[in-house]
Amino acid sequence: MASGLDDVRFLTVAEVADMMRVSKMTVYRMVHAGELPAIRFGRSFRVPESAVAQVISSHVADTA
C-alpha cells in the first residue's frame, strides 16, 4: 500500500537554516507565522524539502 509519502524528504530546522542561510530562529519564526509548513515530532519540527524550495522560489520571484 503506497502512502504517498515515499518521495517526501523532511529536513530539520538546522538543515533548513543552512539551506536558506538564515538563523534557526528565523526558521522557527517562519514556521510559527505559517510562512513555512512543518510537522511537529515531539519537541522538534521537520520541514518538507519541497516546501523549502517553494518558499525560496517565491521569494526570488518577488524580487525579480
Z-matrix of the N, CA and C atoms (Angstrom, degrees):
N
C 1 1.460
C 2 1.531 1 109.19
N 3 1.301 2 117.36 1 120.32
C 4 1.465 3 122.42 2 -179.85
C 5 1.521 4 109.35 3 -84.57
N 6 1.316 5 116.25 4 130.37
C 7 1.463 6 120.53 5 -177.70
C 8 1.518 7 112.73 6 -92.71
N 9 1.332 8 117.58 7 -12.58
C 10 1.448 9 120.60 8 -177.99
C 11 1.516 10 112.36 9 86.95
N 12 1.327 11 117.41 10 -7.81
C 13 1.459 12 121.51 11 179.76
C 14 1.515 13 111.99 12 -101.26
N 15 1.317 14 116.89 13 7.96
C 16 1.461 15 120.85 14 -177.67
C 17 1.526 16 112.45 15 -62.16
N 18 1.314 17 117.69 16 -34.23
C 19 1.455 18 121.42 17 -176.35
C 20 1.524 19 113.87 18 -97.43
N 21 1.329 20 117.62 19 -1.79
C 22 1.458 21 121.11 20 -177.55
C 23 1.526 22 109.01 21 -81.95
N 24 1.319 23 115.30 22 129.91
C 25 1.472 24 121.05 23 176.63
C 26 1.521 25 107.80 24 -112.68
N 27 1.314 26 116.48 25 126.55
C 28 1.454 27 121.86 26 -179.34
C 29 1.521 28 110.32 27 -101.69
N 30 1.329 29 116.00 28 141.11
C 31 1.459 30 123.02 29 -179.21
C 32 1.520 31 110.27 30 -115.08
N 33 1.311 32 116.20 31 150.62
C 34 1.462 33 120.37 32 173.66
C 35 1.524 34 109.36 33 -78.48
N 36 1.312 35 115.64 34 166.61
C 37 1.468 36 120.51 35 177.54
C 38 1.525 37 110.12 36 -60.78
N 39 1.322 38 117.23 37 -39.48
C 40 1.468 39 120.68 38 179.23
C 41 1.523 40 111.25 39 -63.70
N 42 1.333 41 117.43 40 -40.21
C 43 1.469 42 120.85 41 178.71
C 44 1.526 43 110.96 42 -66.30
N 45 1.339 44 116.43 43 -40.27
C 46 1.475 45 120.36 44 177.97
C 47 1.526 46 109.97 45 -64.29
N 48 1.313 47 116.55 46 -44.57
C 49 1.465 48 120.62 47 179.50
C 50 1.520 49 110.98 48 -59.97
N 51 1.327 50 116.51 49 -40.33
C 52 1.462 51 120.72 50 178.84
C 53 1.527 52 110.93 51 -66.11
N 54 1.324 53 117.32 52 -42.19
C 55 1.470 54 121.35 53 179.34
C 56 1.526 55 111.72 54 -63.26
N 57 1.330 56 115.45 55 -42.04
C 58 1.459 57 120.67 56 -175.76
C 59 1.523 58 112.64 57 -88.62
N 60 1.341 59 116.37 58 -6.22
C 61 1.463 60 122.66 59 -178.21
C 62 1.530 61 111.95 60 56.41
N 63 1.332 62 114.58 61 47.67
C 64 1.463 63 122.36 62 175.12
C 65 1.525 64 107.34 63 -131.07
N 66 1.317 65 116.67 64 174.96
C 67 1.462 66 120.03 65 178.60
C 68 1.529 67 110.20 66 -79.43
N 69 1.325 68 115.29 67 161.89
C 70 1.466 69 119.85 68 176.42
C 71 1.529 70 110.05 69 -62.38
N 72 1.324 71 117.10 70 -35.17
C 73 1.462 72 120.63 71 179.59
C 74 1.530 73 110.99 72 -62.01
N 75 1.324 74 117.35 73 -37.28
C 76 1.466 75 120.82 74 177.06
C 77 1.520 76 110.45 75 -62.97
N 78 1.326 77 117.19 76 -40.59
C 79 1.468 78 120.87 77 178.05
C 80 1.522 79 109.94 78 -64.39
N 81 1.336 80 117.39 79 -44.59
C 82 1.464 81 120.39 80 177.65
C 83 1.522 82 111.13 81 -59.74
N 84 1.321 83 117.07 82 -41.10
C 85 1.474 84 120.35 83 178.35
C 86 1.526 85 110.88 84 -62.47
N 87 1.333 86 116.50 85 -42.02
C 88 1.468 87 120.64 86 179.19
C 89 1.525 88 110.95 87 -64.21
N 90 1.321 89 116.89 88 -39.45
C 91 1.468 90 120.89 89 178.45
C 92 1.524 91 109.97 90 -65.06
N 93 1.326 92 117.32 91 -48.38
C 94 1.463 93 121.03 92 -177.95
C 95 1.530 94 112.37 93 -67.53
N 96 1.334 95 117.04 94 -28.82
C 97 1.469 96 120.72 95 178.51
C 98 1.529 97 112.06 96 -80.90
N 99 1.331 98 117.11 97 -10.20
C 100 1.451 99 120.32 98 -179.24
C 101 1.519 100 113.72 99 86.35
N 102 1.324 101 117.16 100 7.03
C 103 1.468 102 120.87 101 179.72
C 104 1.520 103 111.93 102 -77.59
N 105 1.333 104 115.99 103 -23.63
C 106 1.457 105 121.80 104 -177.45
C 107 1.528 106 108.11 105 -132.61
N 108 1.329 107 117.36 106 113.28
C 109 1.466 108 119.30 107 -178.88
C 110 1.529 109 110.98 108 -68.06
N 111 1.318 110 115.53 109 141.68
C 112 1.458 111 120.66 110 -179.72
C 113 1.519 112 109.58 111 -150.27
N 114 1.317 113 114.70 112 159.00
C 115 1.454 114 121.96 113 177.18
C 116 1.521 115 106.74 114 -115.17
N 117 1.309 116 116.08 115 136.78
C 118 1.465 117 119.81 116 -179.43
C 119 1.524 118 109.86 117 -97.56
N 120 1.321 119 115.73 118 126.75
C 121 1.456 120 123.11 119 175.07
C 122 1.519 121 107.20 120 -117.05
N 123 1.309 122 116.57 121 102.94
C 124 1.457 123 119.26 122 -176.74
C 125 1.513 124 110.19 123 64.74
N 126 1.324 125 116.28 124 -118.63
C 127 1.470 126 120.45 125 -179.65
C 128 1.523 127 112.58 126 -100.07
N 129 1.323 128 118.18 127 2.34
C 130 1.464 129 120.19 128 -177.39
C 131 1.523 130 110.86 129 -117.90
N 132 1.320 131 115.16 130 160.30
C 133 1.455 132 122.18 131 179.09
C 134 1.518 133 109.44 132 -109.30
N 135 1.326 134 115.29 133 149.49
C 136 1.464 135 122.06 134 171.96
C 137 1.525 136 106.67 135 -128.85
N 138 1.321 137 114.37 136 135.99
C 139 1.460 138 121.49 137 -175.34
C 140 1.524 139 108.45 138 -115.52
N 141 1.341 140 117.80 139 129.36
C 142 1.466 141 118.60 140 176.33
C 143 1.530 142 110.67 141 -63.23
N 144 1.314 143 116.05 142 135.55
C 145 1.463 144 120.77 143 -178.78
C 146 1.529 145 111.10 144 -59.09
N 147 1.325 146 116.76 145 -35.86
C 148 1.468 147 120.22 146 179.86
C 149 1.531 148 111.40 147 -64.65
N 150 1.332 149 117.62 148 -32.63
C 151 1.463 150 120.90 149 178.40
C 152 1.522 151 110.80 150 -68.47
N 153 1.321 152 116.49 151 -37.63
C 154 1.464 153 120.42 152 177.69
C 155 1.527 154 109.92 153 -64.21
N 156 1.320 155 116.21 154 -45.41
C 157 1.473 156 120.73 155 179.43
C 158 1.526 157 110.64 156 -61.36
N 159 1.332 158 116.83 157 -39.53
C 160 1.462 159 120.76 158 -179.43
C 161 1.530 160 111.11 159 -67.01
N 162 1.334 161 117.26 160 -42.19
C 163 1.464 162 120.56 161 179.26
C 164 1.518 163 110.37 162 -64.74
N 165 1.315 164 116.71 163 -42.99
C 166 1.468 165 120.09 164 179.78
C 167 1.522 166 110.48 165 -63.63
N 168 1.323 167 117.50 166 -46.27
C 169 1.463 168 119.86 167 -178.52
C 170 1.525 169 112.01 168 -66.78
N 171 1.321 170 118.00 169 -33.56
C 172 1.467 171 119.70 170 179.00
C 173 1.528 172 110.98 171 -70.39
N 174 1.324 173 117.57 172 -34.20
C 175 1.461 174 119.73 173 177.33
C 176 1.520 175 112.09 174 -74.68
N 177 1.308 176 116.86 175 -32.51
C 178 1.464 177 120.49 176 176.50
C 179 1.527 178 109.19 177 -67.53
N 180 1.324 179 116.63 178 -40.80
C 181 1.458 180 120.73 179 -178.91
C 182 1.540 181 110.80 180 -67.26
N 183 1.346 182 117.26 181 -31.32
C 184 1.454 183 120.66 182 179.58
C 185 1.518 184 112.83 183 -68.28
N 186 1.336 185 117.08 184 -31.80
C 187 1.458 186 119.65 185 -176.51
C 188 1.523 187 112.17 186 -88.70
N 189 1.312 188 117.86 187 -13.88
C 190 1.470 189 120.29 188 -177.46
C 191 1.497 190 112.74 189 -81.01
